[in-house]
Amino acid sequence: MILYTYQSQETMFPVNEQDFTKQQLVDIPGGQLVLEREEGDMGGVNYRIVRLLSTDPNLYMDQRYTPGQYFQL
């Protein structure tokens, strides 16, 4: 079977169920972000950008959506 998709293999076929439940897909203007939930200090929750999913090349140049950055919901 061949899947023609822009998503990574890890997104389509997660190795560990717990890793998959930490990730969340969020809509942004022009695309979507794959975020990973991290438990922060003092019981807070932080969201780190794992991947940008978009067909708009200008979004990839936007510093707000760089993988590794923290994102506020």
N, CA, C and O atoms as a Maestro MAE file, in Angstrom:
{
 s_m_m2io_version
 :::
 2.0.0
}

f_m_ct {
 s_m_title
 :::
 protein
 m_atom[292] {
  # First column is atom index #
  i_m_mmod_type
  r_m_x_coord
  r_m_y_coord
  r_m_z_coord
  i_m_residue_number
  s_m_chain_name
  s_m_pdb_residue_name
  s_m_pdb_atom_name
  i_m_atomic_number
  :::
  1 25 0.845 -1.173 0.000 1 A "MET " " N  " 7
  2 3 0.000 0.000 0.000 1 A "MET " " CA " 6
  3 2 0.893 1.240 0.000 1 A "MET " " C  " 6
  4 15 1.879 1.297 0.735 1 A "MET " " O  " 8
  5 25 0.553 2.216 -0.811 2 A "ILE " " N  " 7
  6 3 1.301 3.466 -0.896 2 A "ILE " " CA " 6
  7 2 0.388 4.594 -0.459 2 A "ILE " " C  " 6
  8 15 -0.736 4.727 -0.944 2 A "ILE " " O  " 8
  9 25 0.887 5.407 0.467 3 A "LEU " " N  " 7
  10 3 0.153 6.589 0.918 3 A "LEU " " CA " 6
  11 2 0.861 7.821 0.390 3 A "LEU " " C  " 6
  12 15 2.042 8.027 0.669 3 A "LEU " " O  " 8
  13 25 0.154 8.642 -0.369 4 A "TYR " " N  " 7
  14 3 0.691 9.900 -0.851 4 A "TYR " " CA " 6
  15 2 0.195 10.988 0.090 4 A "TYR " " C  " 6
  16 15 -0.940 11.450 -0.030 4 A "TYR " " O  " 8
  17 25 1.037 11.393 1.017 5 A "THR " " N  " 7
  18 3 0.640 12.361 2.029 5 A "THR " " CA " 6
  19 2 1.823 13.242 2.379 5 A "THR " " C  " 6
  20 15 2.975 12.847 2.194 5 A "THR " " O  " 8
  21 25 1.545 14.423 2.879 6 A "TYR " " N  " 7
  22 3 2.582 15.350 3.306 6 A "TYR " " CA " 6
  23 2 2.956 15.126 4.774 6 A "TYR " " C  " 6
  24 15 3.888 15.756 5.273 6 A "TYR " " O  " 8
  25 25 2.251 14.250 5.458 7 A "GLN " " N  " 7
  26 3 2.515 14.013 6.866 7 A "GLN " " CA " 6
  27 2 3.625 12.980 7.033 7 A "GLN " " C  " 6
  28 15 3.837 12.123 6.175 7 A "GLN " " O  " 8
  29 25 4.326 13.086 8.158 8 A "SER " " N  " 7
  30 3 5.440 12.172 8.405 8 A "SER " " CA " 6
  31 2 4.932 10.770 8.731 8 A "SER " " C  " 6
  32 15 3.762 10.583 9.065 8 A "SER " " O  " 8
  33 25 5.812 9.806 8.631 9 A "GLN " " N  " 7
  34 3 5.461 8.421 8.920 9 A "GLN " " CA " 6
  35 2 5.069 8.268 10.385 9 A "GLN " " C  " 6
  36 15 4.176 7.487 10.710 9 A "GLN " " O  " 8
  37 25 5.736 9.014 11.275 10 A "GLU " " N  " 7
  38 3 5.431 8.922 12.695 10 A "GLU " " CA " 6
  39 2 4.022 9.433 13.008 10 A "GLU " " C  " 6
  40 15 3.380 8.947 13.939 10 A "GLU " " O  " 8
  41 25 3.545 10.402 12.241 11 A "THR " " N  " 7
  42 3 2.194 10.914 12.441 11 A "THR " " CA " 6
  43 2 1.157 9.909 11.960 11 A "THR " " C  " 6
  44 15 0.123 9.722 12.602 11 A "THR " " O  " 8
  45 25 1.425 9.274 10.853 12 A "MET " " N  " 7
  46 3 0.479 8.315 10.286 12 A "MET " " CA " 6
  47 2 0.461 7.002 11.069 12 A "MET " " C  " 6
  48 15 -0.597 6.409 11.281 12 A "MET " " O  " 8
  49 25 1.639 6.557 11.494 13 A "PHE " " N  " 7
  50 3 1.768 5.300 12.209 13 A "PHE " " CA " 6
  51 2 2.559 5.517 13.493 13 A "PHE " " C  " 6
  52 15 3.753 5.222 13.535 13 A "PHE " " O  " 8
  53 25 1.920 6.022 14.531 14 A "PRO " " N  " 7
  54 3 2.658 6.303 15.769 14 A "PRO " " CA " 6
  55 2 3.192 5.023 16.408 14 A "PRO " " C  " 6
  56 15 2.526 3.988 16.428 14 A "PRO " " O  " 8
  57 25 4.393 5.124 16.920 15 A "VAL " " N  " 7
  58 3 5.042 3.965 17.520 15 A "VAL " " CA " 6
  59 2 4.458 3.670 18.892 15 A "VAL " " C  " 6
  60 15 4.162 2.518 19.209 15 A "VAL " " O  " 8
  61 25 4.293 4.696 19.701 16 A "ASN " " N  " 7
  62 3 3.813 4.541 21.059 16 A "ASN " " CA " 6
  63 2 2.516 5.340 21.212 16 A "ASN " " C  " 6
  64 15 2.472 6.509 20.830 16 A "ASN " " O  " 8
  65 25 1.493 4.749 21.748 17 A "GLU " " N  " 7
  66 3 0.201 5.416 21.898 17 A "GLU " " CA " 6
  67 2 0.305 6.656 22.785 17 A "GLU " " C  " 6
  68 15 -0.383 7.646 22.536 17 A "GLU " " O  " 8
  69 25 1.155 6.621 23.818 18 A "GLN " " N  " 7
  70 3 1.306 7.778 24.697 18 A "GLN " " CA " 6
  71 2 1.919 8.959 23.957 18 A "GLN " " C  " 6
  72 15 1.548 10.103 24.223 18 A "GLN " " O  " 8
  73 25 2.842 8.715 23.039 19 A "ASP " " N  " 7
  74 3 3.423 9.792 22.249 19 A "ASP " " CA " 6
  75 2 2.368 10.446 21.370 19 A "ASP " " C  " 6
  76 15 2.389 11.660 21.171 19 A "ASP " " O  " 8
  77 25 1.464 9.663 20.855 20 A "PHE " " N  " 7
  78 3 0.419 10.187 19.986 20 A "PHE " " CA " 6
  79 2 -0.594 11.022 20.762 20 A "PHE " " C  " 6
  80 15 -1.098 12.016 20.240 20 A "PHE " " O  " 8
  81 25 -0.899 10.637 21.997 21 A "THR " " N  " 7
  82 3 -1.888 11.374 22.782 21 A "THR " " CA " 6
  83 2 -1.354 12.725 23.255 21 A "THR " " C  " 6
  84 15 -2.143 13.606 23.594 21 A "THR " " O  " 8
  85 25 -0.034 12.906 23.286 22 A "LYS " " N  " 7
  86 3 0.551 14.191 23.661 22 A "LYS " " CA " 6
  87 2 0.421 15.225 22.549 22 A "LYS " " C  " 6
  88 15 0.486 16.426 22.813 22 A "LYS " " O  " 8
  89 25 0.241 14.776 21.312 23 A "GLN " " N  " 7
  90 3 0.209 15.693 20.175 23 A "GLN " " CA " 6
  91 2 -1.200 16.193 19.909 23 A "GLN " " C  " 6
  92 15 -2.189 15.494 20.132 23 A "GLN " " O  " 8
  93 25 -1.257 17.423 19.425 24 A "GLN " " N  " 7
  94 3 -2.528 18.071 19.138 24 A "GLN " " CA " 6
  95 2 -2.386 18.843 17.833 24 A "GLN " " C  " 6
  96 15 -1.356 19.473 17.594 24 A "GLN " " O  " 8
  97 25 -3.404 18.798 16.997 25 A "LEU " " N  " 7
  98 3 -3.427 19.506 15.733 25 A "LEU " " CA " 6
  99 2 -4.229 20.785 15.915 25 A "LEU " " C  " 6
  100 15 -5.381 20.741 16.348 25 A "LEU " " O  " 8
  101 25 -3.621 21.935 15.583 26 A "VAL " " N  " 7
  102 3 -4.260 23.237 15.781 26 A "VAL " " CA " 6
  103 2 -4.312 23.969 14.449 26 A "VAL " " C  " 6
  104 15 -3.315 24.038 13.731 26 A "VAL " " O  " 8
  105 25 -5.472 24.510 14.123 27 A "ASP " " N  " 7
  106 3 -5.635 25.297 12.901 27 A "ASP " " CA " 6
  107 2 -5.073 26.696 13.084 27 A "ASP " " C  " 6
  108 15 -5.308 27.339 14.107 27 A "ASP " " O  " 8
  109 25 -4.328 27.164 12.086 28 A "ILE " " N  " 7
  110 3 -3.857 28.538 12.023 28 A "ILE " " CA " 6
  111 2 -4.255 29.069 10.650 28 A "ILE " " C  " 6
  112 15 -4.550 28.278 9.754 28 A "ILE " " O  " 8
  113 25 -4.271 30.382 10.462 29 A "PRO " " N  " 7
  114 3 -4.608 30.902 9.127 29 A "PRO " " CA " 6
  115 2 -3.620 30.406 8.071 29 A "PRO " " C  " 6
  116 15 -2.438 30.749 8.119 29 A "PRO " " O  " 8
  117 25 -4.087 29.615 7.136 30 A "GLY " " N  " 7
  118 3 -3.250 29.113 6.053 30 A "GLY " " CA " 6
  119 2 -2.684 27.727 6.259 30 A "GLY " " C  " 6
  120 15 -1.977 27.224 5.385 30 A "GLY " " O  " 8
  121 25 -2.969 27.092 7.383 31 A "GLY " " N  " 7
  122 3 -2.416 25.761 7.610 31 A "GLY " " CA " 6
  123 2 -2.760 25.208 8.979 31 A "GLY " " C  " 6
  124 15 -3.747 25.600 9.600 31 A "GLY " " O  " 8
  125 25 -1.928 24.292 9.432 32 A "GLN " " N  " 7
  126 3 -2.116 23.658 10.730 32 A "GLN " " CA " 6
  127 2 -0.762 23.459 11.400 32 A "GLN " " C  " 6
  128 15 0.271 23.376 10.736 32 A "GLN " " O  " 8
  129 25 -0.789 23.384 12.724 33 A "LEU " " N  " 7
  130 3 0.405 23.102 13.504 33 A "LEU " " CA " 6
  131 2 0.209 21.806 14.274 33 A "LEU " " C  " 6
  132 15 -0.868 21.550 14.812 33 A "LEU " " O  " 8
  133 25 1.256 20.991 14.323 34 A "VAL " " N  " 7
  134 3 1.270 19.833 15.204 34 A "VAL " " CA " 6
  135 2 1.999 20.281 16.466 34 A "VAL " " C  " 6
  136 15 3.180 20.626 16.423 34 A "VAL " " O  " 8
  137 25 1.281 20.274 17.592 35 A "LEU " " N  " 7
  138 3 1.840 20.706 18.864 35 A "LEU " " CA " 6
  139 2 1.996 19.521 19.788 35 A "LEU " " C  " 6
  140 15 1.228 18.561 19.724 35 A "LEU " " O  " 8
  141 25 3.003 19.595 20.655 36 A "GLU " " N  " 7
  142 3 3.210 18.557 21.654 36 A "GLU " " CA " 6
  143 2 3.065 19.184 23.039 36 A "GLU " " C  " 6
  144 15 3.721 20.176 23.357 36 A "GLU " " O  " 8
  145 25 2.207 18.599 23.843 37 A "ARG " " N  " 7
  146 3 1.951 19.109 25.186 37 A "ARG " " CA " 6
  147 2 3.074 18.696 26.122 37 A "ARG " " C  " 6
  148 15 3.461 17.528 26.169 37 A "ARG " " O  " 8
  149 25 3.596 19.669 26.870 38 A "GLU " " N  " 7
  150 3 4.638 19.417 27.853 38 A "GLU " " CA " 6
  151 2 4.177 19.980 29.189 38 A "GLU " " C  " 6
  152 15 3.623 21.078 29.257 38 A "GLU " " O  " 8
  153 25 4.411 19.226 30.233 39 A "GLU " " N  " 7
  154 3 4.074 19.703 31.574 39 A "GLU " " CA " 6
  155 2 5.150 20.688 32.003 39 A "GLU " " C  " 6
  156 15 6.336 20.360 32.026 39 A "GLU " " O  " 8
  157 25 4.721 21.896 32.343 40 A "GLY " " N  " 7
  158 3 5.662 22.931 32.744 40 A "GLY " " CA " 6
  159 2 5.849 22.999 34.242 40 A "GLY " " C  " 6
  160 15 5.313 22.187 34.996 40 A "GLY " " O  " 8
  161 25 6.616 23.979 34.653 41 A "ASP " " N  " 7
  162 3 6.840 24.206 36.076 41 A "ASP " " CA " 6
  163 2 5.557 24.693 36.733 41 A "ASP " " C  " 6
  164 15 4.740 25.356 36.094 41 A "ASP " " O  " 8
  165 25 5.383 24.370 37.984 42 A "MET " " N  " 7
  166 3 4.235 24.791 38.794 42 A "MET " " CA " 6
  167 2 2.902 24.327 38.194 42 A "MET " " C  " 6
  168 15 1.896 25.028 38.302 42 A "MET " " O  " 8
  169 25 2.895 23.168 37.573 43 A "GLY " " N  " 7
  170 3 1.656 22.580 37.085 43 A "GLY " " CA " 6
  171 2 1.112 23.181 35.807 43 A "GLY " " C  " 6
  172 15 0.007 22.831 35.394 43 A "GLY " " O  " 8
  173 25 1.845 24.068 35.171 44 A "GLY " " N  " 7
  174 3 1.387 24.672 33.921 44 A "GLY " " CA " 6
  175 2 1.592 23.733 32.745 44 A "GLY " " C  " 6
  176 15 2.296 22.728 32.849 44 A "GLY " " O  " 8
  177 25 0.969 24.073 31.629 45 A "VAL " " N  " 7
  178 3 1.092 23.274 30.420 45 A "VAL " " CA " 6
  179 2 1.670 24.150 29.312 45 A "VAL " " C  " 6
  180 15 1.175 25.250 29.068 45 A "VAL " " O  " 8
  181 25 2.706 23.670 28.648 46 A "ASN " " N  " 7
  182 3 3.315 24.360 27.518 46 A "ASN " " CA " 6
  183 2 3.075 23.538 26.265 46 A "ASN " " C  " 6
  184 15 2.985 22.311 26.322 46 A "ASN " " O  " 8
  185 25 2.972 24.223 25.128 47 A "TYR " " N  " 7
  186 3 2.813 23.557 23.844 47 A "TYR " " CA " 6
  187 2 3.992 23.923 22.954 47 A "TYR " " C  " 6
  188 15 4.245 25.099 22.696 47 A "TYR " " O  " 8
  189 25 4.711 22.905 22.487 48 A "ARG " " N  " 7
  190 3 5.875 23.094 21.628 48 A "ARG " " CA " 6
  191 2 5.501 22.688 20.206 48 A "ARG " " C  " 6
  192 15 4.857 21.661 19.992 48 A "ARG " " O  " 8
  193 25 5.910 23.501 19.243 49 A "ILE " " N  " 7
  194 3 5.615 23.218 17.835 49 A "ILE " " CA " 6
  195 2 6.507 22.075 17.359 49 A "ILE " " C  " 6
  196 15 7.732 22.134 17.465 49 A "ILE " " O  " 8
  197 25 5.866 21.037 16.836 50 A "VAL " " N  " 7
  198 3 6.585 19.890 16.291 50 A "VAL " " CA " 6
  199 2 6.716 20.033 14.781 50 A "VAL " " C  " 6
  200 15 7.766 19.747 14.206 50 A "VAL " " O  " 8
  201 25 5.622 20.483 14.140 51 A "ARG " " N  " 7
  202 3 5.618 20.524 12.679 51 A "ARG " " CA " 6
  203 2 4.588 21.512 12.178 51 A "ARG " " C  " 6
  204 15 3.525 21.671 12.778 51 A "ARG " " O  " 8
  205 25 4.904 22.175 11.079 52 A "LEU " " N  " 7
  206 3 3.977 23.058 10.372 52 A "LEU " " CA " 6
  207 2 3.466 22.320 9.145 52 A "LEU " " C  " 6
  208 15 4.247 21.785 8.358 52 A "LEU " " O  " 8
  209 25 2.150 22.296 8.991 53 A "LEU " " N  " 7
  210 3 1.525 21.649 7.833 53 A "LEU " " CA " 6
  211 2 0.817 22.727 7.021 53 A "LEU " " C  " 6
  212 15 -0.214 23.252 7.441 53 A "LEU " " O  " 8
  213 25 1.372 23.052 5.866 54 A "SER " " N  " 7
  214 3 0.787 24.102 5.042 54 A "SER " " CA " 6
  215 2 1.311 23.990 3.615 54 A "SER " " C  " 6
  216 15 2.391 23.452 3.374 54 A "SER " " O  " 8
  217 25 0.532 24.503 2.685 55 A "THR " " N  " 7
  218 3 0.984 24.592 1.304 55 A "THR " " CA " 6
  219 2 1.435 26.005 0.972 55 A "THR " " C  " 6
  220 15 1.855 26.270 -0.154 55 A "THR " " O  " 8
  221 25 1.355 26.924 1.943 56 A "ASP " " N  " 7
  222 3 1.760 28.313 1.760 56 A "ASP " " CA " 6
  223 2 3.238 28.461 2.131 56 A "ASP " " C  " 6
  224 15 3.577 28.326 3.306 56 A "ASP " " O  " 8
  225 25 4.120 28.732 1.179 57 A "PRO " " N  " 7
  226 3 5.546 28.823 1.491 57 A "PRO " " CA " 6
  227 2 5.887 29.997 2.414 57 A "PRO " " C  " 6
  228 15 6.902 29.949 3.109 57 A "PRO " " O  " 8
  229 25 5.070 31.037 2.436 58 A "ASN " " N  " 7
  230 3 5.340 32.180 3.304 58 A "ASN " " CA " 6
  231 2 5.221 31.819 4.786 58 A "ASN " " C  " 6
  232 15 5.896 32.424 5.618 58 A "ASN " " O  " 8
  233 25 4.381 30.852 5.128 59 A "LEU " " N  " 7
  234 3 4.256 30.450 6.525 59 A "LEU " " CA " 6
  235 2 5.539 29.809 7.043 59 A "LEU " " C  " 6
  236 15 5.848 29.913 8.230 59 A "LEU " " O  " 8
  237 25 6.283 29.151 6.166 60 A "TYR " " N  " 7
  238 3 7.528 28.516 6.589 60 A "TYR " " CA " 6
  239 2 8.617 29.544 6.896 60 A "TYR " " C  " 6
  240 15 9.590 29.222 7.577 60 A "TYR " " O  " 8
  241 25 8.469 30.765 6.408 61 A "MET " " N  " 7
  242 3 9.420 31.834 6.697 61 A "MET " " CA " 6
  243 2 9.032 32.619 7.949 61 A "MET " " C  " 6
  244 15 9.825 33.424 8.438 61 A "MET " " O  " 8
  245 25 7.833 32.400 8.470 62 A "ASP " " N  " 7
  246 3 7.339 33.109 9.643 62 A "ASP " " CA " 6
  247 2 7.972 32.510 10.906 62 A "ASP " " C  " 6
  248 15 7.823 31.317 11.169 62 A "ASP " " O  " 8
  249 25 8.668 33.328 11.675 63 A "GLN " " N  " 7
  250 3 9.376 32.869 12.871 63 A "GLN " " CA " 6
  251 2 8.437 32.339 13.952 63 A "GLN " " C  " 6
  252 15 8.862 31.548 14.794 63 A "GLN " " O  " 8
  253 25 7.179 32.752 13.949 64 A "ARG " " N  " 7
  254 3 6.221 32.297 14.966 64 A "ARG " " CA " 6
  255 2 5.931 30.805 14.852 64 A "ARG " " C  " 6
  256 15 5.539 30.180 15.838 64 A "ARG " " O  " 8
  257 25 6.114 30.227 13.682 65 A "TYR " " N  " 7
  258 3 5.743 28.839 13.441 65 A "TYR " " CA " 6
  259 2 6.955 27.920 13.267 65 A "TYR " " C  " 6
  260 15 6.830 26.844 12.683 65 A "TYR " " O  " 8
  261 25 8.105 28.324 13.759 66 A "THR " " N  " 7
  262 3 9.313 27.519 13.664 66 A "THR " " CA " 6
  263 2 9.232 26.325 14.616 66 A "THR " " C  " 6
  264 15 8.923 26.511 15.793 66 A "THR " " O  " 8
  265 25 9.500 25.106 14.142 67 A "PRO " " N  " 7
  266 3 9.499 23.953 15.046 67 A "PRO " " CA " 6
  267 2 10.474 24.144 16.201 67 A "PRO " " C  " 6
  268 15 11.595 24.619 16.016 67 A "PRO " " O  " 8
  269 25 10.031 23.767 17.386 68 A "GLY " " N  " 7
  270 3 10.826 23.939 18.594 68 A "GLY " " CA " 6
  271 2 10.384 25.133 19.413 68 A "GLY " " C  " 6
  272 15 10.663 25.201 20.610 68 A "GLY " " O  " 8
  273 25 9.690 26.086 18.777 69 A "GLN " " N  " 7
  274 3 9.181 27.257 19.485 69 A "GLN " " CA " 6
  275 2 7.986 26.854 20.334 69 A "GLN " " C  " 6
  276 15 7.317 25.862 20.043 69 A "GLN " " O  " 8
  277 25 7.720 27.620 21.381 70 A "TYR " " N  " 7
  278 3 6.533 27.381 22.205 70 A "TYR " " CA " 6
  279 2 5.382 28.209 21.650 70 A "TYR " " C  " 6
  280 15 5.571 29.340 21.203 70 A "TYR " " O  " 8
  281 25 4.198 27.631 21.687 71 A "PHE " " N  " 7
  282 3 3.010 28.238 21.091 71 A "PHE " " CA " 6
  283 2 1.947 28.406 22.169 71 A "PHE " " C  " 6
  284 15 1.708 27.494 22.960 71 A "PHE " " O  " 8
  285 25 1.309 29.575 22.197 72 A "GLN " " N  " 7
  286 3 0.236 29.839 23.147 72 A "GLN " " CA " 6
  287 2 -1.114 29.551 22.501 72 A "GLN " " C  " 6
  288 15 -1.401 30.043 21.409 72 A "GLN " " O  " 8
  289 25 -1.930 28.768 23.163 73 A "LEU " " N  " 7
  290 3 -3.276 28.493 22.662 73 A "LEU " " CA " 6
  291 2 -4.243 29.555 23.110 73 A "LEU " " C  " 6
  292 15 -5.427 29.490 22.782 73 A "LEU " " O  " 8
  :::
 }
 m_bond[291] {
  # First column is bond index #
  i_m_from
  i_m_to
  i_m_order
  :::
  1 1 2 1
  2 2 3 1
  3 3 4 2
  4 3 5 1
  5 5 6 1
  6 6 7 1
  7 7 8 2
  8 7 9 1
  9 9 10 1
  10 10 11 1
  11 11 12 2
  12 11 13 1
  13 13 14 1
  14 14 15 1
  15 15 16 2
  16 15 17 1
  17 17 18 1
  18 18 19 1
  19 19 20 2
  20 19 21 1
  21 21 22 1
  22 22 23 1
  23 23 24 2
  24 23 25 1
  25 25 26 1
  26 26 27 1
  27 27 28 2
  28 27 29 1
  29 29 30 1
  30 30 31 1
  31 31 32 2
  32 31 33 1
  33 33 34 1
  34 34 35 1
  35 35 36 2
  36 35 37 1
  37 37 38 1
  38 38 39 1
  39 39 40 2
  40 39 41 1
  41 41 42 1
  42 42 43 1
  43 43 44 2
  44 43 45 1
  45 45 46 1
  46 46 47 1
  47 47 48 2
  48 47 49 1
  49 49 50 1
  50 50 51 1
  51 51 52 2
  52 51 53 1
  53 53 54 1
  54 54 55 1
  55 55 56 2
  56 55 57 1
  57 57 58 1
  58 58 59 1
  59 59 60 2
  60 59 61 1
  61 61 62 1
  62 62 63 1
  63 63 64 2
  64 63 65 1
  65 65 66 1
  66 66 67 1
  67 67 68 2
  68 67 69 1
  69 69 70 1
  70 70 71 1
  71 71 72 2
  72 71 73 1
  73 73 74 1
  74 74 75 1
  75 75 76 2
  76 75 77 1
  77 77 78 1
  78 78 79 1
  79 79 80 2
  80 79 81 1
  81 81 82 1
  82 82 83 1
  83 83 84 2
  84 83 85 1
  85 85 86 1
  86 86 87 1
  87 87 88 2
  88 87 89 1
  89 89 90 1
  90 90 91 1
  91 91 92 2
  92 91 93 1
  93 93 94 1
  94 94 95 1
  95 95 96 2
  96 95 97 1
  97 97 98 1
  98 98 99 1
  99 99 100 2
  100 99 101 1
  101 101 102 1
  102 102 103 1
  103 103 104 2
  104 103 105 1
  105 105 106 1
  106 106 107 1
  107 107 108 2
  108 107 109 1
  109 109 110 1
  110 110 111 1
  111 111 112 2
  112 111 113 1
  113 113 114 1
  114 114 115 1
  115 115 116 2
  116 115 117 1
  117 117 118 1
  118 118 119 1
  119 119 120 2
  120 119 121 1
  121 121 122 1
  122 122 123 1
  123 123 124 2
  124 123 125 1
  125 125 126 1
  126 126 127 1
  127 127 128 2
  128 127 129 1
  129 129 130 1
  130 130 131 1
  131 131 132 2
  132 131 133 1
  133 133 134 1
  134 134 135 1
  135 135 136 2
  136 135 137 1
  137 137 138 1
  138 138 139 1
  139 139 140 2
  140 139 141 1
  141 141 142 1
  142 142 143 1
  143 143 144 2
  144 143 145 1
  145 145 146 1
  146 146 147 1
  147 147 148 2
  148 147 149 1
  149 149 150 1
  150 150 151 1
  151 151 152 2
  152 151 153 1
  153 153 154 1
  154 154 155 1
  155 155 156 2
  156 155 157 1
  157 157 158 1
  158 158 159 1
  159 159 160 2
  160 159 161 1
  161 161 162 1
  162 162 163 1
  163 163 164 2
  164 163 165 1
  165 165 166 1
  166 166 167 1
  167 167 168 2
  168 167 169 1
  169 169 170 1
  170 170 171 1
  171 171 172 2
  172 171 173 1
  173 173 174 1
  174 174 175 1
  175 175 176 2
  176 175 177 1
  177 177 178 1
  178 178 179 1
  179 179 180 2
  180 179 181 1
  181 181 182 1
  182 182 183 1
  183 183 184 2
  184 183 185 1
  185 185 186 1
  186 186 187 1
  187 187 188 2
  188 187 189 1
  189 189 190 1
  190 190 191 1
  191 191 192 2
  192 191 193 1
  193 193 194 1
  194 194 195 1
  195 195 196 2
  196 195 197 1
  197 197 198 1
  198 198 199 1
  199 199 200 2
  200 199 201 1
  201 201 202 1
  202 202 203 1
  203 203 204 2
  204 203 205 1
  205 205 206 1
  206 206 207 1
  207 207 208 2
  208 207 209 1
  209 209 210 1
  210 210 211 1
  211 211 212 2
  212 211 213 1
  213 213 214 1
  214 214 215 1
  215 215 216 2
  216 215 217 1
  217 217 218 1
  218 218 219 1
  219 219 220 2
  220 219 221 1
  221 221 222 1
  222 222 223 1
  223 223 224 2
  224 223 225 1
  225 225 226 1
  226 226 227 1
  227 227 228 2
  228 227 229 1
  229 229 230 1
  230 230 231 1
  231 231 232 2
  232 231 233 1
  233 233 234 1
  234 234 235 1
  235 235 236 2
  236 235 237 1
  237 237 238 1
  238 238 239 1
  239 239 240 2
  240 239 241 1
  241 241 242 1
  242 242 243 1
  243 243 244 2
  244 243 245 1
  245 245 246 1
  246 246 247 1
  247 247 248 2
  248 247 249 1
  249 249 250 1
  250 250 251 1
  251 251 252 2
  252 251 253 1
  253 253 254 1
  254 254 255 1
  255 255 256 2
  256 255 257 1
  257 257 258 1
  258 258 259 1
  259 259 260 2
  260 259 261 1
  261 261 262 1
  262 262 263 1
  263 263 264 2
  264 263 265 1
  265 265 266 1
  266 266 267 1
  267 267 268 2
  268 267 269 1
  269 269 270 1
  270 270 271 1
  271 271 272 2
  272 271 273 1
  273 273 274 1
  274 274 275 1
  275 275 276 2
  276 275 277 1
  277 277 278 1
  278 278 279 1
  279 279 280 2
  280 279 281 1
  281 281 282 1
  282 282 283 1
  283 283 284 2
  284 283 285 1
  285 285 286 1
  286 286 287 1
  287 287 288 2
  288 287 289 1
  289 289 290 1
  290 290 291 1
  291 291 292 2
  :::
 }
}
